[in-house]
Amino acid sequence: MRRLVLPAVVGAWIVCVASSCSSTDVPLATLPAGDDAATPPAPRCASITDCPQGTYCEKETCDSPSGTCTFYPAECPSVEMPVCGCDGVTYFDHCLRQIWGVPSETMGPCMAFTCGGPSNNPCPADSHCAQLGGGPGHCSPMAEGNCWVLPPQCPSPSEGGNLWDSCQPGQHCLDTCEAVLMGGSYSRSVMCP
């Protein structure tokens, strides 16, 4: 009866052929040394289809040819800090843009008008057309707007946040989230505290 004895060294195996045995080093794994032992680098990607499930392709800019696969955020704080995603949609904040898996952003709402107006263009599913203007001239029935993605629940208005008055009588001093949800055209409020 033959006995196979494994040595104490990790990565070495005893190889037996016919009636003789010899020791051969076989690498089982390569472990990083020192500081490299932390998290492995995120996979590179050109689009979300290159990323594993539960991640999206985050890029430095919308024009970047590649980025890194990044985990979706678990939750968002819902603070009004609008960003314009690469898809031309305004997101209430940076975190919502990430949850939607949009690769990058520029600060502030999108400047190009994409919805409403004379052609009454719709927004993508789960987004809202917001006709938020800077002054009374924006109150035209032909006003165009921007598509917005909002948090599931509008947060309490933040101090110093934007306030809006409806172009139609009755709605005054609405915060941005409420104004977007209510629909219609709004101008920046001049009579709110």
N, C-alpha and C positions, 0 to 999 in steps of 0.2 A: 504494500500500500504506500503510495507517494503522498507526501504532505507539501502543500503550497504555503510558504511563509512569506508574508509581505513585510518589507523593510519599514522602518519607522520614518524614513524620509518621504515627504509628500512629493508626488510626481514621479516616483520611481516604481517600476513594475518588475516583477520577476517573469521572464518569458521562458517557457519550457517548450522545447521542440524534441520530439521523440523521447530520449532518456536523459538529455542534458538540459540544464537550466542556466540562464545568464541574466544579469541585471541590466536593464535598459532604462534610461531616463526618457520619460514621455511627458511633455508639458500638458498638464490638465487645465490650467488657467493661467492667465497673466494678470497679476495683481499690481495696481499702480503703487508707486512708492511715494512716500512723503505726503505733500499737499495734494497730489493728484488723486489721493484716495477718496476725495469728496465726490460730489455728484459728477457723473460723466457729462461731457458737453452735449447740449441739445442737438438733435439731428437737424441738418440743413434742409431747406425746402424752397421750392419755387412757387408752390400753391398749396392750399389746404389738402389737396389730394395726396400730397407727399408725406403727410403727417399721420402718426398713429391716432387711433380713436382717443377722444378726450383732449386733443390738442388742436391748435390751429397754426397757420403760418404767419408769425409776427415779423414785420419788415421795418427797417429804419424809416423809409419813405414809401409813398405809393409807387414811385418809379423804380424802386430797388428790384433787381432781378431775382434776388434770393433773400431768405430770412432764416429764422430758426423756429422749429416746432415748439410751441409754448402751451402750457396747460391753461384751459379756460379758468377764469376766476370762480371761486366757490360762491361768492356773494359780492354785491356792490353796495357801497355806502349811500348812493343816491344823493349826491351833492351837485347842484347846478353848476357845471363847468363844461359847456357845450364844446364838442369837437366835430370836425367834418371828416367822415370816414372816406376811404378810397372809393367807396361805392356811391359817393355824392349824397349820402344821407347824413343828417345832423344827429348825433347821439347826445343825450342829456349829459353824459360824462364819459370819460376815458374807459371806465370799467365796463359800461354797457357795450361800447364798441368792441371790446375784447370778448365779451360773452357772445356776441353775434359773429365772432370769428373774422372780423374785417381786419385786413393786414396792417393798416397804418392810419394815420390821422394828421390833420393840421388843426391848430388851436382855433377855437371859435366856431360859430355856425357856418354852414356852407354858404357861399356867396352866390352861386348859380341858382337861379330859380328852376325848380324841377316839377312843381305841381300846381294845380289850380289854374287860374288865368283864363284867357279866352278859349283855350283848347281843353280846359278842365282835366289836365293830366292827373292820373291817380298815383298814389305812392305805393311802394311795395307792401306786401302783407305785414301786419303788425306794426306799421308806422303811420304817422298822422301828418296831414298837410297843414303847415302853420304859416299863416300870412301875417308875420310880425314885421311891422315897418318902423321906420325911424320918425315919421311925422305924419301930419294929416293927409298929405298927398297919397299916402299908401292906402287910403280908405276907398279907393276906386273899386267898383264891383268887378273890374277886370284884373285886380291885383293877383300876382303870382306869389307862390310861396315855396317853402322848403319842406322836404320830408323829414320828420323827426321820429326818433325812437326814444320812448320814455320808460322810466322804471315802472314795475307793476303797480305801484302806488305812488302818487305824488307825495314827495316829502313835504314837511313843514317849510314854508317859505324861509329862505335864508336872509339874514339881515344884510342889507345892501344889494340884494338880488334885483333883477329887472322886474318892473311892474308894468302892466299893460292895460289900456282902456280899449274896449270894443269900439269899432267904427259905428256899430249900431247902438242906439241908446240902451242903457241899462247895466252893462257890465263894465265895472271900473275897478282898478287896482288889483287885477288878477296877476298872480305870479306866472312865470313862463310855463310851467307844467300845466296849470289850470287853463291858461289861454290856448295852448296847443290842443288839449283835450276838448275844449268847448267848440273849437272850429271857428271859422269866420276870419275877418280881417281885424287886426289890432294895431294901434300905434302906441309908442312908448308913453307911459302916463306922465303928465305934468302936474297932476293935482293930488298925488298920493304922498303921504308922509315919507 
